[in-house]
């Protein structure tokens, strides 16, 4: 198993434990949903399975951002674009599976195309009736966009806030494009009313549980891949570019190629997260391209702790859990609560939750090494041994004995 190999390879225990937990819940949650009676306290309702599955997809998106922001220093404010493109690729497959069961009963054209009086299927929809093709496009489309964008940006040595601005401009441009009805992606309404995935009813409890398990397993694989990348020689080079790009270039490395690989891998990871997200929420529309969504991903990574692999996962789950709670309890104020959380983390936890924990453990190890944590045992010096330069230490509860 992966976890066994991780421990055998001397990996960070935190990574191995995270992967073990993800693989465990991939089995436990579906069992509690499908096999446990509804009147049992251990039963997990179907809506909760879909909700937790959505959180896992968000966690995978946050991990994708952490790869480029935490370990390469690229603050991308456009990662929602890659997430949405992966979601649209999966949504196109799901729309092709509806067939003549749609409102207009057209076996080829989706309902929105019939409504808009389209006569034939656009060329870019060809192949999406096959799952393998859609799964390939889920990775290829975000990856190609990231590669092309990164190749132009990194070769031009665009860095810092300027790079962040153009990544946000990218996702905003895609937002405007996908809102248009003549683009062939459903316009403002997007893609919805899904029926089947791989021949299974997408609304069935068993299908939702399977999608949850797929999300947990995909996140575990993403954690493993990210750990392997960061732990490799390339990972050390990636962090060197983050900390001292000019010095890295002076040593002869092509920093733009280093950043381009990480940016492309991160985009592919975000696309896979989007593809798993869509069948669980039942819709994909241009709202997923909103720049605010990309900024929110940055909040998740910052809250959990960037450059920690596990931190962004924790941050994404905690923030979205709180978001779900506040939207129900305080619907008019939840945005203020989210903003207050981000401000509080920035002021009081600049390293995030996991970063703060690591810093505390590092300080504790230093104190232990210096002998400051454990108070020294009281030393009893007897007059007859003091003259000879000798002393004795008492055992707990025993009468001090003179040193021989």
C-alpha angles and dihedrals in degrees: 000000000000093000092051091052090048093055091043090052091052094247124172106285089225092063093047092048092048093052091046091052093048093050090046095052089047085068104029100050096053090046092052089048101045107025103035117080117251093241091058121103089228095057115115111209120230094247090057091051091055091044094051090045089055090051090053090053090051089049090054090051090051090050090052090054091047090058092063101028102037099037103025103030094237108140100202116193092181106063090113086071093063090044091052094046091055088048093051091050090055091042091055090055091049091049091053089053092061093071115161092350091086126103092267095038093227109158094208112022121066115238095257091056092051090049090052090049097247111170101201141015114271115248093244090062092060114113096021091107086076119074095213091056092048091048089052092050090049087068102028100052098051090038094053092046092050092046094050094043093044094046091057096040099043095043087053088051094235106170143159122015092351091062091047091053095051092047088055090047088054094056092043091053090052089048091057093045096050091049089066116096093213091062090078098234101105098272117229093350094052121192122324146130092081118184113179142014117196088345095305125115106258091211095053118111092234091053092049090050091049090051090050091052091048090052093050092047092046090051091049090052090047090053090049094048092047091049091050092049094048093044094052128086088260089057091056089050090049091056090045089058089049094051101035114005095166092052091048090053090048089056089058103261122135099234093187091061092049092053094042094059093050092045092051094047089048091052092050090051091050091049092054089050090053092049091054091045098057102062090047096053095034099227144063121191138159090271087082088069092060110132088226089066091058091048089051090056088056088053091054092052093045094049093050096039125264123240090031101093091213095051098071090050091054091044094050093049095044096046094046092046089053090045091054090049097046094046087060100036099035107016094167096048107035093102089056089050091051092048091047090052092053092047092048092050091048092051103036106019106033090160094049128236097301092039091054090049091051092048091051091050091049092052091047092052090050091052091047091051090050092048094242100122100058111056112233115253115254112263118218115210117197121208093233092053098039092070090053091047093248132124138176134223118220122233115233109281094357129114111257111257125209116254115252 
